[in-house]
Amino acid sequence: MRFTIASLVVFIPLLMILVVHRNSTIDIVGAFGKLKLGGVGNQDAAPCTQGSVNKPAQTTSSPSNKLLGGLLAPGLDEQSCLSRYQYFRYRKSSYKPSSGLISRLRNYEQLHKRCGPYTESYNKSLQQVHSGHIGNSSDCKYVVWTPSNGLGNRMIAIASSFLYALLTNRVLLLQHVTDIDMADLFCEPFPNSTWFLPMDNPFNNELKKFNKVYRYKYGNMVMNNMINTSTEPPPTHLYHYISFDYEDQDKVFYQDEHQAFLTKVPWLILKSDEYYAPYFFLMKTFRQELDKLFPRKDTVFHHLGRYLFLPSNEAWGLITRFYDAYLAKADERIGVQIRVVDTKGNPPQNIMDEILTCFSREKILPDIMETQNSSMVPTVRNQNSTKAVLIASLFPQYYENIRSRYWSRPTVTGDVIGVYQPSHEEYQQFGNNMHNVKAWAEMNLLSLCDVLLTSSWSTFGYIAQSLGGLKPWMLYTTDSRVKHDPPCRQALSMEPCFHFPPIHDCQAKYKVGNRFVFPPFNDCKPHVNLDAETSDPDHVKHCEDATFGYKLVDND
């Protein structure tokens, strides 16, 4: 009898553990596709923050908190966009927007309401485009952003274009590529208006042809003397191509003398997939105004991103359900975002080794014990004893490896580690809206973490770190076949990187993964010397991952 009771004492807890492990593969969120969740985890997304642990639903519902320190306008319908006034419950920012930025946003909202689609001013401005002459019938000016590449690239380019709109007193409109393009991702950010360019616009035919070799893009017109910026009256509209593969003539967009001419053009159509906002801090035209808007320079995307990109109700449901079910109760949340460019040349095990080395060296996660002997298991846990690890990756093997590691052995600290991955799509799907909704949900989940480990060159990771106000640890190997020591380093700031700023005399290119990039910065002659008096060397530095790129930092 004693043997039977003793056996039950051992067997019942073991049975419970096995049941939990078996149920870890339940499909709990149909909208996430085949969403597999592990007891020790299985999720492709993660909420993360750095520093003090961010507890959900503990903040007070003061007006300032609810409006994100004044970023958001009060009094809007809550049911149409639940995230607008609920976001503060999940994350409280350490960075307060300036009074200058708050005032500019309220003024912009009035401008957008007066000049937005289908208003009298908008219709009058289109009449000017049809006539080919600028009159006095409308005082509204516009910047139209046209999409390129994946969701992360689109979001950093939209944020840059919105900053440009703020600096030049223009209305930002986004082009629809299809009826479902970017649908169900974001709430409308501007009260009582839309930020989408109506489909019945006069630019549609030209937009279909607008690319790098488009004859009538502004850079080509300047190079071929098709336009005289000093004597000719400005046209009603111009096309600018400033995506990653732009040509030298396209870089006139970043010159102050050309910006002076562009202020006279009512409609500017921009095609970009870059975070080009940092370059504005190097231009005399905008520097003084930027100092008022962003006294702390490394908060540009943090503030503009939280203002612009409010998750739609569909996306918000995915975010909150997953967070509340798997992440909210943890003492600490660690987000791991893994992007692999060269899947054939860079074996997954190489990447996995560097992730685990980074975990250990930077004490992101505790090491595991070398023995399974129960007598060696720590009997007293640390005060912060539960850690939830969120894995965001297109591939399942990284989640499976990390989950197995912390399932099979106890940690040396006694911490309990749960590992989760919401989805694994296997490959990036352009134009697939449900894929974008899941990706957007995972970016938000990562942004809610306490510690973040991201991949170099990844706009997905940039957005997560910026929304969360995090300086992530950044992996090297996901874009390289060479092992690095150390395998990761902490980012200089929470800001995204401007991968391809204006650089002259760089004819040669080399291939990274499946795309061509410019050579290292030191092999080129920079368009702007970051050490020159005309620049802002204290706040614009070269990126950690793209060493020829620019990013905003704060050294105060």
N, C-alpha and C positions, 0 to 999 in steps of 0.2 A: 504493500500500500504506500509506504514511504517512497518507494522507487517510482510508482505511478504518479504520485503528486509532484514529485521533483521533476519527472519527465514533462508533465504538463506545464510546469512553471517555465521550463526552457522552450517547450514546443509552441505554446500559444503566442508569445511575442514573436518567435521566428515566423509563424504562419502569418501574423499580421504584417510583418515586413515584406514577405513574399507577395501578399495580396496587393500591398501598396505598389511594389515594383511592377507587378503584372498590370495593374491598372494605369501605369504611367503612360501607356500608349493610347489612351482614350482620345477620340476625336471630339474635343469639347467645343470648338468654335467653327462651325461649318463655313463661315465667311472667310476664315483664314485658309481655306482649302483643307488639306489633310494635316490638321494641326495636331502634332504629337507632343504630349507633355510628360515629362519625367518626374518621378517622385524626387530623385536626385536631379532631375531636370531634363528638359528637352525643348528648347525654344529658340527661334531664330532672331528674337529681338530682346532688348533689355532696357529697363529704366535705370539711369545712372546719374550720380552727382559726385563731386569730390569735396572732401573736407568733412564737416559734421554730417552725420547721417540725416537724411531727409525723410522725416516721417510724414505720411500722407494724412490728410484730413485733420491735422492738428493746428493749422493756422486759423486765426480769428477772421471772421467774415467782415472786417472793416471795409469801408468803401475803397480805401487805398489798396488793400490787398486784392480785393475782388477785381479792380480795374488795372491790376499789374502796375501799381505805382503811378497811375495816370496815363499809361499807354493807351488804354481802351476808353472809348466814349461811353458814358452811362446811358441808361434809359432805353436800350434796344431790346427787341423781343428775344427772350431767353430760349424759348422752345425751338426756334428756327436754327439756333446755333448754341447747343448746350455747352460746348467747350469755352465759349467766350467768357462766361462768368463762373465756370466751374474749375478752370485750369489751376487757379491759385490754391485749390484744396490739395493738389498733388505736388506742387513745387512752388517754393517761395524764392524769388531771386535775391541775390546779395547785391545786385547792381540796380540803382535807382535811375530812371531816365531823367535827363536834365529838364528844367523848366523850358528851355529853348526848344527842345525836341517836342515836348508835350504841346506847346503853343503852335509849333509848326504843323503837327499832325492835325490839330483841331482846325487850323486854317486850311490845310489841304482838304479835309473832309468837306468843308464848305465849297471849295473850288470844284471838287469832284461832283458834288451835288448840283452845282450850277452849270458845269460844262460836260457832264457825263453823257453817255449814250442817250439819244432820243430827246435831249433837252433842246430848247430853242437855240442856245449858243452852239451846241454840237451840230445841229442841222445847218446853221449858217456857215459854220466852218467847212462842212462838206461841200456846200455850194461854191466856196472859194476853190476847193480842189477841182471841182468839175469845170470851173471857169478858167482855171490856170492863173488867176490873179489874186493877190492879197489885197483885200479891202479893209474897211473899218467896221464891217458888220459883226465881227466877233473878236473878242480879246482873249479867247481861249487858245492854248497851245497844248500839243499832245506828244507823248512818246509811246509808240506802239512796240511792244516786245513780241518777237516771233520765236517760237520754240525750236530747240535743237537738242538732240541727245536725250539722256535719261532724266528721271525725276530729280535727282540730286543736282545735276547741272542746271536744270530749269529753275530750281528754287534759288540757287545762289545768283543766277543771272537776273531773275525777277527782283530779288532784293536790291541788287546793284542798280537796276533800272528805276526802281522806286526811289532810291536815294538820289539818282540823277534828276528824277521828276521833282523831288523836294527842293533841290538846289537850283533848278531852272524854272520853277513855277509852272510846271507842266502837269497834265493829267496822264496817269499811267493807264494804258489799256493793254490787255493780253489778247493775242490772236488765237482763235479756235482753229485747230487743224482739222478736226472732225467734230461731229456733234457730241461725242463722248470723250474727247480728248481732255484729260485732267478733270473729268467730271467726278463728283462725289468725293473729292479730296479735301477741299477747303470751303469754309464759309465765305460769303462775300465780306471782305474786310471793311469796306467803306459804307457808312450808313445811308440807307435810302437810295442806293444806286448799285450799278454793276461795274466790275472792272474788266469785263469781257467786251472786246470789239465786236459789234454786231456783224453777222455774216453778210449782210447786204451793204458792205462798204466798198468804196471805189478803188481799193488797193488789191482786191482779191486776185485779179489776173496777174499782176506783177509779183505778188507775194509767192505765187506758185513757181516763179522763175528766180526768186531771190536767193542767191547762194554765193559762194566764194568768187565765182567767175562772172557774176552778174555785171553786165556792161555799165549799167547806170548807178552802181553803188557810188557813194560819195568819194571814196578813195580813188576810184578809176576816173571819175569826172575831174578831180583835181589834177591827177597825174597827166591826163590827156588834154588838159586845158579846155575841157568842155564847160567849165564854170569859172567865173572870175569873182572871187570872194571880196574883192576890194571895190569893184565898180558896178557890177551887175546887181539888179534888184534880186532879192532872194526868191527861190521857188516856193511853191506852196507845200512841197514835201520832198524829203530826201531819204535815201536808204543807206544805212550804215551796217557793215559787216564786221563784227568784232568777236567772232568765235575763235576757238583755240588755234585754227589753221589760217587765221587772217594774214594778209600780205602787208608788206611795209607801207604801201600807200594808204592802207586802211587805218594806220596808226595816227594819222593826222587828227583823228577824233580826240586824242589825248593832248593836243597842243592848244595852248590858251588862245592863240590868234584865230584858230578855226572855231573854237567855242564861241568867240565873240560874234562870228558870222552866223553860227547856228541858232543863236538866240532870236534871230529874225525869222526863222523858218517855222511856220505853224505846226507842221506834222513831221516828226522824225520817226522813221521805222528802223528799229534795231534788231539785228539777229545776233544773239550771243548765248554761249553756254558757259561763260566764265564769271568768276567773282571779281569783277573789275573795280569794285568800290575802293580798294586801297589806293589806286592810282590818283583818285581825286585829291587825296591828302598831299600829293606832290605837285599839284597845279595851283598856281597863284589865284586863278579864277575862283576857286572854291574853298581855299584853305581857311580864310577868316570865318566864313559861315559854318564850316565844319567844326571849328573850335567851339562855337556856341552850341551846336547841336550835340556834340559828343566830347565833353571835357575829358572823359575817359575813352581813349581811342579804340580799345579792344572790345567795345560793347556794341559795335555797329550792327552786326547780324543778330546779336542777342536781343536787342530791342526791336529792330525792324522785323526780324523773323517772327517773334512772338506777337507782333502787331498784325502782320500780313497773313501768316499761315495758321489760321485757326482750324483745327480738324473739323471736318463735317460731322454730322450726327452719326453717320455710318462708321466713319473712322474712329470717332470718339468712343463709340460703344465697344469696338475691338480693343482699344487702348485701356479703358477703365475696367472692363471685365477681366482682361488678362492680368492687369496690375493688381486688382483687388484679390483675385484668386491665388496668384502665385508669388507676388513680390511684396505686397504691402506689409506682411507680418514679419519680414526678415529684419534683422538688426542692421544689416548692410546689404546694399545691392551693387553688384559689379556687372557692368556691361562690356561685352566683348564683341567687336564688329570685325569680321574677317572678310576681306575682299581679295580675290585671287585673279590677277590679270592673265598670267601665263599658266594655265592649268596643266599643260603638257610638260613644260620645262621645269616647273617648280613642284616637286613631289609634295603631297599633303603632309608627309611625315616631317619634312624639313620645317614646314610652317608650324606644325604642332610642337616640335621640339623648341622652337623659339618662343612660342606662346607660353609654354610651361616654364622655360627659363626666365622669361619676363615676370611671370607670376611669382616665382621664387625670389629672384633678386630684388624686386621692388616691393616684396611682401604684399602683393595684391591678394593672393590666396595663400593659405598655409600649406606647407609640405605635408605629404602623407607619411605614415609610419612604414618602416621597411618590413614589418612583421604583422601577421594577422592574429598573433597570440592575444587572446582577450585580456590576459593579465597585464599586457603592456598598454592597453587603452587608457587614456587619461580619465580619471574619475571625476575631476573638477573641470568644468568648462569655463572659458573666459566669460566676462560680463556680456560682451557682444558675441553671442554664441552661434547665431544663425546667419548664414550668408546665402543670398540668392544670386546665382550667376545667369545672366541672360546672354545667349549666343545669337548673334545676328549674322547669318551667312546664307549664301545660296546653296550650300552643301551640308549634308547631315553628319559627315564623318568627324568634324571637329566637336560638335555637341556630343556625339557618341563616345568619343575618346575621353573627353573631360568628365562626362557623367560616369563612365566606367571607372575612371581613376578614383573619384571620390566616393563611389559606391563600394568598391572592393576593399578599400583600406581606410582606417580612421585617420584623421588629421593629427599632427603632433600637438596641436593646441587644444584639441577636443571640440573645435568648431564643427558644426553640422553644415554641410554644403549642399544646396539644391541647385540643379542645373536645368535650364529651360531653353527651348527653341521653338518659337511660334510657327515658323514655316521654313521650307527649303525648296526654292523654286528651280534649282539646278542651273539655270542660266537667266541672265537679265532679259526681260521681255519688253521691248519698246512698243508703245502704243496699246499695251494691254492694261486696261483701267483697273481691273481687280488686282493685278500684280502691283500696280502703283498704290492702291489703297493699303495693301498689306505692307508694302515698303514704308509708306508714310506712317502707319501705325507703329512699325518697329523703330523708326527714327525717334518718334515721341517716347516710346518705352525706354530706349537707350538714354534719352535726355533726362529721364527721371532717376537715373542711377547716382550712386555716391562716388563711384570710381569708374573710369572709362578707359578701355584699351581699344584703340582703333587701328586701322590699316592706313599706310601712307598713300597719298594721292586719292583718297576716297572722299568724294563729295557727300556720300551717305554719312560717313563718320563726321565730316565737317559740320553738317547740319545738326546732328545729335549733340555734339560738344557745344556748339554755339547756343542752341536753344536752352541747354541745361546750364550754361555758364561754367563749363568745365574746361580745365587744361588737361587733356587726356594724355595717357601714355600711348606712344605711337610705335607700331611695329614697322620694321624695315622689310623683312623678307618676302612679304606677300607680293612685292613687285620686283623681286630680284632673286637670282639663282645663287647669289653669294650669301653665305652666313655672316651675320654681323655680331660683333662683340663690343658693347652690349647689344642685345637683340631689340631693345626698345629705348626710347628716350621720352622725356616729358616735353610736351609742346610749349612753345614760348607764350602762347595765348590761346584763348578760346576761339579766335577768329578763323574763318576759312582762308585758304591760300589762293592768291591770284596766280595760277599756274604759268600763264604765258603773257607777261607784261611786255610792253614795247621794247624790243631788243633789236638792234641793228647789226649788220655785218655777220649774220649767222646763216650762211647758206647751207652748210652741212646739217644733216639730221641723222638721228639714230632711232632705232625701233625699241620701244618698251611694250612687251606683250604684242598686241595687234594694232598698235597705233604709233605713228611717228611723232617724235617730240624734238625740240631744239636741243643742242648740245649743252653741257654744263655751263653755268653762268660765267665762270672764269674764262671760258673759251670765246666769249662774245664781248662786244662793246655795248654796254648798256645805254639805252636811250636817256636815262636819268641816273646820275651818280648819287647813290644814297648817302655819300659823305659830303656832298656839295652843300653850300649854304642855301641854295634855292630849294632844297628838299626838306623833309622833316625826318632826319635820321634817327631821332629818338623814338619815333612811333611807327616807322616803316622798316621792316627787316626782311631779310631773305628767309624763305620758309625752311622748316626742318626737313621736309620730304622732297619738295621740288626746290632745289637749292638756287635755281635761277628765278624762282617766283618771289612775289612780294606778299607780306601779310602785316596786318596791323597789330601792334603790341602796345602795352602801357608800362612805362618805366618810372612813373611817378611814385 
